[in-house]
Structure formats: C-alpha cells, structure tokens
C-alpha cells in the first residue's frame, strides 16, 4: 500500500525542485522523504506507515526561496473487505 499526494504549481514561474516531508503526527518533526523535479505533479510514498495517518508538507523552490504547503493528512489503511 502507498499514499499518493497530488499537487499543482500555482506560480507563473517554473519551479526548480519540490521536496516532500512527512511527520507521524500533526505536531511531529518533519523528515525529508523525497526531492522531485520542479515539473512533478504527484508523489507516491511507498514507505508510508501502514494503518496510520501521516502528515505531509510539500515545499516548492524557485532558486533558494521556497514556500510550504499546509499540513496534509493522509491515511494508509488496508481494505476491510
């Protein structure tokens, strides 16, 4: 199982890179889990903890300046059927 995060670039300028961070709780420490090309529109976290909610932040860079998304809660639960 995995968690998929989709995002868009709301800027008119091209992004240089995108970083994805994950925490185990809303107030937990964020850890960098991926660095993506600036053109990326999705990320699949194949190492997300099972049967838990993880919290994600997407950080977009133009040069050395960046902006962070709001915290994104995503669950990774097995089907109950």
LOLOVEX-309071 format. One record per residue: residue number from 1; residue in three letters; chain; x, y, z of N, C-alpha, C in turn. Coordinates in nm, 3 decimals, padded with zeros to 5 digits, m for minus. Example, Ala and Ser with C-alpha at 12.3 -4.5 7.8 and 13.67 -1.06 7.14 Angstrom:
<pts>
{pt 1; 'ALA'; 'A'; {01.319; m00.569; 00.780}; {01.230; m00.450; 00.780}; {01.320; m00.330; 00.780}}
{pt 2; 'SER'; 'A'; {01.285; m00.225; 00.708}; {01.367; m00.106; 00.714}; {01.290; 00.003; 00.787}}
</pts>
This chain:
<pts>
{pt 1; 'UNK'; 'A'; {00.084; m00.118; 00.000}; {00.000; 00.000; 00.000}; {00.088; 00.124; 00.000}}
{pt 2; 'UNK'; 'A'; {00.030; 00.231; m00.044}; {00.106; 00.355; m00.050}; {00.011; 00.474; m00.040}}
{pt 3; 'UNK'; 'A'; {00.071; 00.591; m00.023}; {m00.003; 00.717; m00.015}; {00.036; 00.800; m00.136}}
{pt 4; 'UNK'; 'A'; {m00.062; 00.856; m00.205}; {m00.037; 00.940; m00.322}; {m00.072; 01.083; m00.288}}
{pt 5; 'UNK'; 'A'; {00.019; 01.174; m00.319}; {m00.002; 01.317; m00.298}; {00.004; 01.386; m00.433}}
{pt 6; 'UNK'; 'A'; {m00.102; 01.458; m00.467}; {m00.106; 01.535; m00.592}; {m00.092; 01.682; m00.559}}
{pt 7; 'UNK'; 'A'; {m00.026; 01.757; m00.646}; {m00.009; 01.899; m00.623}; {00.001; 01.971; m00.756}}
{pt 8; 'UNK'; 'A'; {m00.017; 02.103; m00.752}; {m00.007; 02.187; m00.872}; {00.085; 02.305; m00.841}}
{pt 9; 'UNK'; 'A'; {00.140; 02.363; m00.944}; {00.222; 02.483; m00.931}; {00.133; 02.604; m00.958}}
{pt 10; 'UNK'; 'A'; {00.098; 02.681; m00.854}; {00.010; 02.797; m00.876}; {00.087; 02.919; m00.928}}
{pt 11; 'UNK'; 'A'; {00.218; 02.908; m00.943}; {00.301; 03.019; m00.988}; {00.304; 03.027; m01.140}}
{pt 12; 'UNK'; 'A'; {00.339; 03.145; m01.190}; {00.362; 03.159; m01.333}; {00.506; 03.125; m01.368}}
{pt 13; 'UNK'; 'A'; {00.593; 03.120; m01.266}; {00.733; 03.084; m01.286}; {00.752; 02.934; m01.266}}
{pt 14; 'UNK'; 'A'; {00.846; 02.876; m01.338}; {00.876; 02.734; m01.324}; {00.946; 02.709; m01.191}}
{pt 15; 'UNK'; 'A'; {00.916; 02.596; m01.131}; {00.982; 02.557; m01.006}; {01.114; 02.488; m01.038}}
{pt 16; 'UNK'; 'A'; {01.212; 02.504; m00.949}; {01.340; 02.437; m00.966}; {01.340; 02.297; m00.907}}
{pt 17; 'UNK'; 'A'; {01.272; 02.281; m00.794}; {01.261; 02.148; m00.733}; {01.146; 02.150; m00.633}}
{pt 18; 'UNK'; 'A'; {01.105; 02.029; m00.594}; {00.999; 02.010; m00.495}; {01.050; 01.910; m00.393}}
{pt 19; 'UNK'; 'A'; {01.030; 01.941; m00.266}; {01.064; 01.847; m00.160}; {00.937; 01.804; m00.088}}
{pt 20; 'UNK'; 'A'; {00.933; 01.678; m00.049}; {00.819; 01.623; 00.024}; {00.868; 01.579; 00.162}}
{pt 21; 'UNK'; 'A'; {00.798; 01.625; 00.265}; {00.832; 01.593; 00.404}; {00.716; 01.516; 00.466}}
{pt 22; 'UNK'; 'A'; {00.749; 01.429; 00.565}; {00.646; 01.351; 00.635}; {00.671; 01.356; 00.785}}
{pt 23; 'UNK'; 'A'; {00.561; 01.362; 00.861}; {00.567; 01.353; 01.007}; {00.465; 01.248; 01.051}}
{pt 24; 'UNK'; 'A'; {00.487; 01.191; 01.168}; {00.396; 01.088; 01.218}; {00.278; 01.146; 01.295}}
{pt 25; 'UNK'; 'A'; {00.283; 01.277; 01.323}; {00.171; 01.344; 01.390}; {00.165; 01.488; 01.343}}
{pt 26; 'UNK'; 'A'; {00.054; 01.553; 01.370}; {00.036; 01.691; 01.324}; {00.143; 01.785; 01.380}}
{pt 27; 'UNK'; 'A'; {00.189; 01.759; 01.499}; {00.290; 01.845; 01.561}; {00.428; 01.779; 01.563}}
{pt 28; 'UNK'; 'A'; {00.442; 01.665; 01.495}; {00.569; 01.593; 01.494}; {00.672; 01.658; 01.402}}
{pt 29; 'UNK'; 'A'; {00.795; 01.616; 01.421}; {00.905; 01.666; 01.338}; {00.892; 01.614; 01.196}}
{pt 30; 'UNK'; 'A'; {00.913; 01.702; 01.100}; {00.907; 01.666; 00.959}; {01.041; 01.611; 00.912}}
{pt 31; 'UNK'; 'A'; {01.036; 01.503; 00.833}; {01.156; 01.443; 00.775}; {01.145; 01.449; 00.623}}
{pt 32; 'UNK'; 'A'; {01.253; 01.489; 00.558}; {01.256; 01.490; 00.413}; {01.252; 01.347; 00.361}}
{pt 33; 'UNK'; 'A'; {01.153; 01.317; 00.275}; {01.143; 01.181; 00.221}; {01.164; 01.176; 00.069}}
{pt 34; 'UNK'; 'A'; {01.157; 01.293; 00.001}; {01.177; 01.291; m00.144}; {01.212; 01.430; m00.195}}
{pt 35; 'UNK'; 'A'; {01.297; 01.432; m00.297}; {01.327; 01.553; m00.373}; {01.290; 01.523; m00.517}}
{pt 36; 'UNK'; 'A'; {01.204; 01.606; m00.574}; {01.148; 01.582; m00.707}; {01.184; 01.695; m00.802}}
{pt 37; 'UNK'; 'A'; {01.171; 01.669; m00.929}; {01.189; 01.773; m01.030}; {01.081; 01.879; m01.012}}
{pt 38; 'UNK'; 'A'; {01.110; 02.000; m01.054}; {01.015; 02.110; m01.041}; {00.889; 02.092; m01.122}}
{pt 39; 'UNK'; 'A'; {00.891; 02.002; m01.217}; {00.775; 01.976; m01.302}; {00.684; 01.866; m01.249}}
{pt 40; 'UNK'; 'A'; {00.722; 01.804; m01.138}; {00.644; 01.693; m01.082}; {00.505; 01.741; m01.040}}
{pt 41; 'UNK'; 'A'; {00.406; 01.653; m01.055}; {00.269; 01.684; m01.015}; {00.213; 01.585; m00.914}}
{pt 42; 'UNK'; 'A'; {00.291; 01.480; m00.885}; {00.244; 01.379; m00.791}; {00.364; 01.311; m00.724}}
{pt 43; 'UNK'; 'A'; {00.339; 01.256; m00.607}; {00.440; 01.177; m00.537}; {00.370; 01.059; m00.472}}
{pt 44; 'UNK'; 'A'; {00.429; 00.941; m00.485}; {00.377; 00.821; m00.421}; {00.473; 00.778; m00.311}}
{pt 45; 'UNK'; 'A'; {00.422; 00.778; m00.188}; {00.502; 00.739; m00.072}; {00.479; 00.590; m00.048}}
{pt 46; 'UNK'; 'A'; {00.570; 00.508; m00.097}; {00.557; 00.363; m00.083}; {00.606; 00.314; 00.053}}
{pt 47; 'UNK'; 'A'; {00.665; 00.403; 00.132}; {00.713; 00.363; 00.265}; {00.628; 00.423; 00.377}}
{pt 48; 'UNK'; 'A'; {00.510; 00.473; 00.343}; {00.422; 00.529; 00.446}; {00.383; 00.420; 00.545}}
{pt 49; 'UNK'; 'A'; {00.381; 00.451; 00.674}; {00.343; 00.350; 00.774}; {00.202; 00.298; 00.750}}
{pt 50; 'UNK'; 'A'; {00.186; 00.168; 00.761}; {00.055; 00.106; 00.740}; {m00.038; 00.133; 00.857}}
{pt 51; 'UNK'; 'A'; {m00.167; 00.140; 00.829}; {m00.271; 00.157; 00.929}; {m00.248; 00.279; 01.018}}
{pt 52; 'UNK'; 'A'; {m00.209; 00.390; 00.955}; {m00.180; 00.512; 01.029}; {m00.203; 00.634; 00.940}}
{pt 53; 'UNK'; 'A'; {m00.217; 00.748; 01.005}; {m00.223; 00.874; 00.934}; {m00.086; 00.938; 00.943}}
{pt 54; 'UNK'; 'A'; {m00.034; 00.983; 00.828}; {00.091; 01.058; 00.824}; {00.057; 01.200; 00.780}}
{pt 55; 'UNK'; 'A'; {00.143; 01.292; 00.817}; {00.124; 01.434; 00.784}; {00.235; 01.476; 00.689}}
{pt 56; 'UNK'; 'A'; {00.197; 01.541; 00.579}; {00.290; 01.577; 00.474}; {00.295; 01.728; 00.452}}
{pt 57; 'UNK'; 'A'; {00.412; 01.776; 00.411}; {00.430; 01.913; 00.364}; {00.503; 01.904; 00.232}}
{pt 58; 'UNK'; 'A'; {00.455; 01.979; 00.133}; {00.521; 01.989; 00.003}; {00.588; 02.126; m00.002}}
{pt 59; 'UNK'; 'A'; {00.718; 02.128; m00.028}; {00.796; 02.252; m00.032}; {00.842; 02.275; m00.177}}
{pt 60; 'UNK'; 'A'; {00.804; 02.391; m00.232}; {00.838; 02.425; m00.370}; {00.946; 02.533; m00.372}}
{pt 61; 'UNK'; 'A'; {01.047; 02.509; m00.454}; {01.162; 02.601; m00.463}; {01.168; 02.672; m00.598}}
{pt 62; 'UNK'; 'A'; {01.199; 02.802; m00.592}; {01.244; 02.879; m00.708}; {01.376; 02.940; m00.662}}
{pt 63; 'UNK'; 'A'; {01.485; 02.889; m00.717}; {01.617; 02.928; m00.667}; {01.632; 02.879; m00.523}}
{pt 64; 'UNK'; 'A'; {01.674; 02.967; m00.433}; {01.689; 02.930; m00.292}; {01.567; 02.967; m00.210}}
{pt 65; 'UNK'; 'A'; {01.469; 03.033; m00.271}; {01.347; 03.071; m00.200}; {01.245; 02.960; m00.212}}
{pt 66; 'UNK'; 'A'; {01.167; 02.941; m00.106}; {01.069; 02.833; m00.109}; {00.941; 02.874; m00.037}}
{pt 67; 'UNK'; 'A'; {00.838; 02.797; m00.063}; {00.712; 02.811; 00.008}; {00.663; 02.671; 00.043}}
{pt 68; 'UNK'; 'A'; {00.597; 02.660; 00.158}; {00.547; 02.531; 00.206}; {00.395; 02.523; 00.191}}
{pt 69; 'UNK'; 'A'; {00.346; 02.403; 00.164}; {00.203; 02.379; 00.167}; {00.156; 02.374; 00.312}}
{pt 70; 'UNK'; 'A'; {00.027; 02.375; 00.331}; {m00.028; 02.345; 00.462}; {m00.001; 02.198; 00.492}}
{pt 71; 'UNK'; 'A'; {m00.015; 02.158; 00.618}; {m00.003; 02.016; 00.653}; {m00.113; 01.938; 00.583}}
{pt 72; 'UNK'; 'A'; {m00.077; 01.825; 00.525}; {m00.171; 01.741; 00.450}; {m00.182; 01.607; 00.523}}
{pt 73; 'UNK'; 'A'; {m00.296; 01.575; 00.584}; {m00.311; 01.444; 00.647}; {m00.350; 01.339; 00.543}}
{pt 74; 'UNK'; 'A'; {m00.283; 01.224; 00.547}; {m00.314; 01.114; 00.456}; {m00.308; 00.984; 00.533}}
{pt 75; 'UNK'; 'A'; {m00.412; 00.902; 00.516}; {m00.416; 00.770; 00.581}; {m00.371; 00.661; 00.488}}
{pt 76; 'UNK'; 'A'; {m00.314; 00.556; 00.545}; {m00.267; 00.440; 00.471}; {m00.324; 00.316; 00.539}}
{pt 77; 'UNK'; 'A'; {m00.447; 00.280; 00.499}; {m00.518; 00.172; 00.566}; {m00.549; 00.059; 00.472}}
{pt 78; 'UNK'; 'A'; {m00.538; m00.062; 00.523}; {m00.572; m00.181; 00.444}; {m00.724; m00.187; 00.428}}
{pt 79; 'UNK'; 'A'; {m00.768; m00.244; 00.319}; {m00.911; m00.261; 00.294}; {m00.969; m00.357; 00.399}}
{pt 80; 'UNK'; 'A'; {m01.088; m00.325; 00.445}; {m01.152; m00.409; 00.546}; {m01.244; m00.513; 00.484}}
{pt 81; 'UNK'; 'A'; {m01.257; m00.515; 00.352}; {m01.348; m00.609; 00.289}; {m01.282; m00.743; 00.264}}
</pts>
